[in-house]
């Protein structure tokens, strides 16, 4: 199987480590926590934890995952999930890969709602499955056209694959839209496969597809809104016992089990997840108006989605491809954003809503860069009103 280049990871990650990266606005994780900050936030004794760490057995962890973690995830993050329906894996990427490699066969077709995380699009394509893409469009506020999904679905559709909230636009389904999508999946007996890495930033409880549909498979991880990407804890939620067996079987080929330390630490955090949610929501709530005012004040920038994730997808009206735009932006200003071609959306870039350090200075530099390009005669694109 020959996979396409993983554009986002291969492009963004090396630049993050560059000395030229002075202000990083292109990621999607809420600002990471130190161990000390985590324990202060959740009101636990870090010294007592470290004493326990000294006695930790460094052998293999529990094959099925740390029971404490599975229980915390099921009870704290969902309303219709049992601990035995939670499968811990290595990171969100491990979760998505395990699902795709287990579920999809070369004879299947799958529906990919685009923009999508590349694992849900390129991997089925490389496996020989037919990938039917349904596009979220800026003129529709990046809302899903259910009629297009119905048109794409048939009796050979194995699953509908997407991110919710969407990466990179932040667009999110209402409960009514979730139920309509489930009705479409039921009509052809298809799975719903949803990457929910950015779920949880709204003040009210955000329903998961795992709460609503027996043939839903959802993935998530410690990385994005939980600010603990370094723990590499991911998980899959699936209600179907037979599919759980197959997912666990594939995981045996891939990673055997999770990391004992990672799962233990993340379980402690999830048991007090309200504190993590509060911190992440406060950061996004604080930064969104700053970025909204910045976009409104720049005649060449636009943001179309009602975003509920950690990122905006920002459109720019310059006749310059997004890779060149972002590479030159970093070269000239030291600001790193994520180019929109990572998501097959030209003339865009992704900006993080949850990083406060040097945010306003970074936005000021992007403004200066854009107006500098205009002064140099870069062509202005005509965009719909």
C-alpha positions in Angstrom: 0.0 0.0 0.0 1.5 3.3 -1.1 0.2 6.3 1.0 0.1 9.9 -0.1 2.5 12.3 1.7 0.9 13.3 5.0 0.9 17.0 4.0 0.1 18.6 7.4 2.5 16.5 9.5 5.4 16.5 7.0 5.1 20.2 6.4 4.2 21.7 9.7 6.1 19.7 12.3 9.7 20.3 10.9 8.9 24.1 10.7 7.8 24.1 14.3 11.4 23.2 15.2 12.9 25.9 13.0 14.8 28.8 14.5 12.8 31.0 12.3 9.6 30.1 14.1 9.3 33.0 16.5 5.4 33.0 16.9 3.6 29.8 16.4 -0.1 30.3 15.5 -0.6 27.3 13.2 -1.2 24.4 15.6 -4.5 23.1 16.9 -3.7 22.1 20.5 -4.7 24.3 23.5 -1.5 25.6 25.1 0.2 22.6 26.7 0.4 22.1 30.5 3.5 21.3 32.5 3.1 18.5 35.0 3.2 21.0 37.8 0.5 23.2 36.2 -1.7 20.2 35.6 -1.7 19.2 39.3 -2.2 22.7 40.4 -5.2 23.0 38.0 -6.9 19.8 39.1 -6.1 20.3 42.8 -3.9 17.3 43.3 -0.6 16.7 45.1 2.1 16.4 42.5 4.7 15.3 45.1 2.5 12.4 46.2 2.1 11.4 42.6 5.9 11.5 42.0 6.4 9.3 45.0 4.1 6.7 43.4 5.9 7.0 40.1 9.1 5.8 41.7 7.4 2.5 42.5 5.7 2.1 39.1 6.2 -1.2 37.4 7.7 -0.6 34.0 6.5 -3.8 32.4 3.7 -4.0 29.8 0.5 -2.2 30.7 -3.0 -3.7 30.8 -3.8 -5.1 27.3 -7.3 -3.7 27.4 -6.2 -0.4 28.8 -5.9 0.9 32.3 -9.3 0.3 33.9 -9.2 3.6 35.7 -8.8 5.4 32.4 -11.5 3.5 30.6 -13.9 4.2 33.4 -13.1 7.9 33.6 -13.4 8.4 29.8 -16.8 6.6 29.7 -18.3 8.3 32.6 -16.9 11.8 32.3 -17.1 12.4 28.5 -20.1 10.5 27.3 -23.7 9.7 28.3 -24.2 6.3 26.6 -20.8 4.6 26.8 -19.6 1.7 29.0 -15.9 1.3 30.0 -15.6 -1.9 28.0 -16.6 0.1 24.9 -13.5 2.3 25.2 -10.3 1.2 23.5 -7.2 3.1 24.5 -4.6 3.4 21.7 -1.4 5.3 21.0 -2.6 8.9 20.3 -5.3 10.3 18.0 -3.4 9.2 14.9 -3.3 5.7 16.3 -7.0 5.8 16.9 -7.8 7.0 13.4 -5.4 4.5 11.8 -6.8 1.6 13.8 -10.3 2.4 12.8 -9.6 2.8 9.1 -7.4 -0.2 8.8 -9.9 -2.4 10.6 -13.1 -1.2 9.0 -12.4 -0.4 5.3 -12.0 -3.1 2.6 -10.8 -2.4 -1.0 -14.3 -3.4 -2.2 -16.0 -0.7 -0.1 -16.9 2.9 -0.8 -16.6 5.5 1.9 -17.9 9.0 2.1 -15.3 11.6 3.2 -16.6 14.9 4.3 -14.0 17.5 3.2 -12.1 19.3 4.6 -11.1 16.2 6.6 -8.2 14.9 8.5 -6.0 13.2 5.9 -6.0 9.8 7.5 -9.8 9.5 6.8 -9.3 10.3 3.2 -5.9 9.2 1.9 -5.7 5.9 3.8 -9.0 4.4 2.4 -7.9 5.7 -1.1 -4.5 4.0 -0.8 -6.3 0.7 0.3 -8.2 0.7 -3.0 -11.6 1.8 -1.6 -13.7 4.3 -3.5 -13.6 7.6 -1.7 -16.7 9.8 -2.4 -16.0 13.3 -1.3 -18.7 15.7 -0.1 -17.4 19.2 0.3 -18.1 21.7 3.0 -18.3 25.1 1.3 -17.4 28.5 2.6 -20.5 30.1 1.0 -22.6 27.8 3.1 -20.7 28.6 6.3 -19.0 25.2 6.0 -22.3 23.5 6.9 -22.9 20.0 5.5 -25.4 19.7 2.6 -27.2 16.5 3.7 -28.7 16.1 0.2 -25.2 15.7 -1.1 -24.5 13.0 1.5 -27.7 11.2 0.6 -26.7 11.3 -3.1 -23.3 9.8 -2.3 -24.5 7.0 -0.1 -25.5 3.5 -1.4 -25.7 0.0 -0.2 -22.0 -0.5 -0.6 -21.1 2.5 1.6 -19.1 1.2 4.5 -18.9 4.4 6.5 -19.2 8.2 6.5 -15.9 9.7 7.8 -15.5 13.2 9.1 -14.2 15.4 12.0 -16.7 17.2 14.4 -16.0 19.9 15.2 -14.4 20.2 11.8 -10.6 20.5 11.5 -9.7 23.1 10.3 -12.9 25.3 10.1 -14.4 24.5 13.5 -17.9 24.1 12.0 -20.0 21.8 14.2 -23.2 19.8 13.7 -26.3 20.7 15.6 -28.1 17.8 17.3 -30.7 18.0 14.5 -28.0 17.7 11.9 -26.4 14.8 13.8 -29.7 12.9 13.8 -30.2 13.6 10.1 -26.8 12.2 9.3 -27.5 9.2 11.4 -30.7 8.6 9.4 -28.7 8.6 6.2 -26.2 6.1 7.6 -29.1 3.9 8.8 -30.7 3.9 5.4 -27.7 2.2 3.9 -26.5 0.4 7.1 -23.3 2.4 7.2 -21.0 3.2 10.1 -20.5 6.8 11.2 -16.8 7.4 11.9 -16.2 10.6 13.6 -12.9 12.2 14.8 -14.1 14.2 17.9 -10.7 15.6 18.9 -12.1 19.2 19.3 -15.3 18.3 21.1 -15.9 19.9 24.5 -15.3 23.6 24.1 -18.9 24.7 24.3 -20.2 25.5 27.8 -23.1 23.1 27.4 -22.7 19.4 27.0 -21.9 18.5 23.3 -23.5 15.3 22.3 -21.1 12.7 20.8 -22.1 10.4 18.0 -21.4 7.6 20.4 -24.3 8.8 22.5 -26.7 8.6 19.5 -25.9 5.7 17.2 -25.1 2.1 17.8 -23.0 2.0 14.6 -20.9 5.0 15.5 -17.2 4.8 16.0 -15.6 7.9 17.5 -12.0 8.7 18.1 -10.4 11.2 20.4 -7.1 11.9 22.2 -5.3 13.8 25.0 -3.8 16.2 22.5 -6.1 19.0 21.5 -8.5 20.5 24.2 -6.8 18.5 27.0 -3.4 20.1 26.5 -1.5 16.9 27.1 -0.3 15.8 23.6 2.9 14.4 25.0 1.1 11.7 26.9 0.1 10.1 23.6 -3.2 8.7 24.9 -5.9 8.2 22.2 -9.1 6.2 22.4 -11.8 4.7 20.2 -15.4 4.3 21.4 -17.4 1.6 19.7 -20.7 -0.1 20.9 -20.6 -3.2 18.7 -18.8 -6.1 20.6 -17.7 -7.8 17.4 -16.2 -4.6 16.0 -14.5 -3.9 19.4 -12.8 -7.4 19.0 -11.6 -6.6 15.5 -10.3 -3.1 16.6 -8.5 -4.6 19.5 -7.1 -7.3 17.2 -5.6 -4.7 14.8 -4.2 -2.8 17.8 -2.3 -6.0 18.8 -0.5 -5.8 15.4 0.1 -2.1 15.8 1.1 -1.3 19.4 0.0 -4.2 21.7 -0.9 -1.9 24.6 -0.7 1.7 25.8 1.9 3.3 28.0 1.3 2.7 31.7 2.5 6.1 32.8 0.6 8.0 30.1 -2.7 6.2 30.8 -2.4 6.6 34.5 -1.6 10.3 34.4 -4.4 11.0 31.9 -6.9 9.1 34.0 -6.1 11.4 36.9 -6.7 14.4 34.7 -9.9 13.1 33.2 -11.4 12.4 36.6 -11.3 16.1 37.1 -12.0 17.0 33.4 -14.2 20.0 34.3 -11.0 21.9 35.3 -9.4 21.1 31.9 -12.5 22.2 30.1 -12.7 25.4 32.0 -9.1 26.3 31.2 -9.5 25.5 27.5 -12.8 27.3 27.1 -11.4 30.4 28.9 -8.4 30.6 26.5 -10.5 30.3 23.4 -13.1 32.7 24.8 -10.4 35.2 25.5 -8.7 34.9 22.1 -11.7 34.6 19.7 -12.7 38.3 19.9 -9.1 39.4 19.4 -8.9 37.3 16.2 -12.4 38.3 15.1 -11.5 42.0 15.3 -8.2 41.3 13.4 -10.1 39.6 10.6 -12.7 42.3 10.4 -10.0 44.9 10.3 -8.2 43.4 7.3 -10.1 43.8 4.0 -8.3 40.8 2.5 -9.2 38.2 5.2 -12.4 36.3 5.8 -13.6 33.5 8.1 -16.9 31.8 7.2 -17.7 29.2 9.9 -19.4 29.3 13.2 -16.4 27.7 14.8 -16.6 25.6 17.9 -13.1 24.1 17.8 -9.6 25.4 18.5 -9.0 26.8 15.0 -10.2 29.2 12.3 -9.7 28.6 8.6 -8.9 32.1 7.4 -9.3 32.9 3.7 -7.1 35.5 2.0 -7.8 37.4 -1.2 -4.4 37.3 -2.7 -3.4 35.4 -5.9 -0.6 33.4 -4.1 -0.8 29.7 -3.3 -1.1 28.9 0.4 2.3 27.0 0.7 4.2 30.0 -0.8 2.1 32.4 1.3 2.9 30.6 4.6 6.5 29.9 3.8 7.2 33.5 2.9 5.2 34.7 5.9 7.5 32.7 8.2 10.6 33.7 6.4 9.8 37.4 6.5 8.0 37.7 9.9 8.8 34.7 12.0 5.1 33.8 12.2 4.1 30.2 11.5 0.6 29.3 10.5 -0.7 26.1 8.8 -1.3 26.4 5.0 -4.7 25.5 3.8 -3.5 23.0 1.1 -3.0 20.6 4.0 -6.8 20.4 3.9 -7.2 20.9 0.1 -8.6 24.4 0.6 -6.5 26.9 -1.5 -5.9 30.5 -0.5 -6.4 29.8 3.2 -4.4 29.2 6.4 -5.3 27.8 9.8 -4.8 29.8 12.9 -5.0 28.7 16.5 -7.6 30.3 18.8 -6.1 29.1 22.0 -2.5 30.4 22.1 -2.3 33.7 24.0 1.5 34.3 24.1 2.4 36.9 21.5 -0.9 36.5 19.8 -1.5 40.2 19.0 2.1 40.7 17.9 1.7 37.7 15.6 -1.5 39.0 14.1 0.1 42.5 13.6 3.0 40.9 11.7 0.6 39.0 9.4 -1.2 42.2 8.7 2.0 43.9 7.8 3.0 41.0 5.6 -0.3 41.0 3.7 -0.4 44.7 3.1 3.2 44.5 2.0 2.3 42.0 -0.6 -0.4 44.2 -1.9 2.0 47.2 -2.2 4.3 45.0 -4.2 1.6 44.3 -6.7 0.4 40.8 -5.8 -2.9 40.4 -7.6 -6.1 40.7 -5.5 -8.6 37.8 -6.0 -12.3 38.5 -6.6 -14.3 36.7 -4.0 -18.1 36.2 -3.6 -19.7 38.9 -1.4 
